[in-house]
Amino acid sequence: MVRRPVESHSPINQSHRCELQYEYRQRQGWGLKVKDRPQTFVSREGNTIIASHSIASNNDNILKAGRVRFMLEEPIPTTKF
């Protein structure tokens, strides 16, 4: 049996991962519509990253569906008589 190295989930690694995700979102143009985003972007280290518009479109649809669902789950304010 081959043991895989355990991936550490310490706060230090988590904050680094969050910073990378934020940076990639900024470089990819995450705030833009999917059709306006670039096909590729360059990371801080100079690596060219190819972005898949089909995956981004699917994720965008899921996020939009979640927003609607969240709005529907909000409690309706009621007035006591």
C-alpha positions in Angstrom: 0.0 0.0 0.0 1.4 3.4 -1.1 0.8 6.2 1.3 0.1 9.6 -0.1 1.4 12.6 1.7 -1.1 14.3 3.9 -2.2 17.7 2.7 -2.0 20.2 5.4 -5.0 22.4 6.0 -3.4 24.8 8.4 -4.5 28.5 8.4 -1.3 29.5 6.7 -1.9 27.2 3.7 -5.6 28.2 3.5 -4.8 31.9 3.4 -2.2 31.3 0.7 -4.8 29.3 -1.3 -7.3 32.1 -0.9 -4.8 34.7 -2.1 -4.1 32.6 -5.2 -7.8 32.1 -6.0 -8.4 35.9 -5.6 -5.4 36.7 -7.8 -6.5 34.2 -10.5 -10.0 35.7 -10.4 -8.6 39.2 -10.8 -6.3 38.2 -13.7 -9.0 36.2 -15.4 -11.5 39.0 -15.3 -14.0 37.1 -13.1 -16.2 40.2 -12.8 -16.7 40.3 -16.5 -19.4 38.4 -18.5 -18.1 35.0 -19.5 -18.0 36.0 -23.2 -15.9 39.0 -22.5 -13.2 37.1 -20.4 -9.9 36.4 -22.0 -9.1 32.8 -23.1 -5.7 32.8 -21.4 -4.1 34.8 -18.7 -0.6 34.9 -17.2 0.0 34.1 -13.5 2.4 36.0 -11.2 5.1 33.5 -11.9 4.7 34.0 -15.7 2.8 30.7 -16.4 0.1 31.0 -19.1 -3.2 29.6 -17.8 -5.9 28.6 -20.3 -9.4 29.3 -19.1 -12.3 27.2 -20.2 -15.3 29.3 -21.1 -17.6 26.3 -20.9 -16.7 25.6 -17.3 -16.9 29.3 -16.5 -20.4 29.5 -18.1 -21.6 26.5 -16.1 -20.2 27.9 -12.9 -21.8 31.2 -13.6 -25.2 29.6 -14.1 -24.9 27.7 -10.8 -24.0 30.9 -9.0 -26.9 32.7 -10.5 -29.3 29.9 -9.6 -28.0 29.9 -6.0 -28.6 33.7 -5.7 -32.2 33.2 -6.7 -32.6 30.3 -4.4 -31.1 32.3 -1.5 -33.5 35.1 -2.2 -36.5 32.7 -2.1 -35.3 31.2 1.2 -35.3 34.6 3.0 -38.1 34.8 5.5 -41.0 36.9 4.6 -41.6 39.7 7.1 -45.0 39.3 8.8 -47.0 41.8 10.8 -48.8 40.8 13.9 -52.4 41.9 14.2 
